[in-house]
């Protein structure tokens, strides 16, 4: 497998595993993000990096399955999204080479995707290509440094045990203000706007949270399962302590940075 699909490697897991780890956040986020992107009945929309279909389902609820297209580089996720949303055209593909025609949609949405693409500039150009004149592209990513408590607290615990841990706040792009907007501006989008969107998820107990990391989903899960037994136990204990040693249910919040821009007419 090439570096071009590095982001997909950490998401070759089954749909339920992803849902337990990240889907619990991406489902409520989908509603706020679709509002931000202006998704409404009568539009044709494209979900780039659809995963198991959290955003896809929200789009279907708004425009119907015939108006929704979706793409993802993970075969298990394409299968899961297709199974969950009959009538939606879901294709295997990368954000850098979207397998849909020029000028075929009114909205392009990329939820929690830009962190993992290999060539963001090419992704933005692909958004322009598939949009109709005056269509809107929108993208959002977790604020790893400040607003995604589940991942921030895991990486802080991991760093306490292993100072070389690949903290996503250090390794992932687009976590800061203005970064997505700058990407859209460079691609020629106009009327660019930014926003912060907030969601939260409730866990029944600490074990439910920890089991999500043990599924190996994403960079945090991949790092967790790569650890030796002693280090993994040490990270678990450190995370438990940082959370205040919860004995019952608790909630963790998350913030995303979002931006949208409008495509101009054809030249």
Beta strands, then each sheet from edge to edge (+ up, - down):
strand 1: 45-48
strand 2: 68-72
strand 3: 89-92
strand 4: 105-111
strand 5: 131-142
strand 6: 190-203
strand 7: 250-262
sheet 1: 3+ 2+ 1+ 4+ 5+ 7- 6+
end
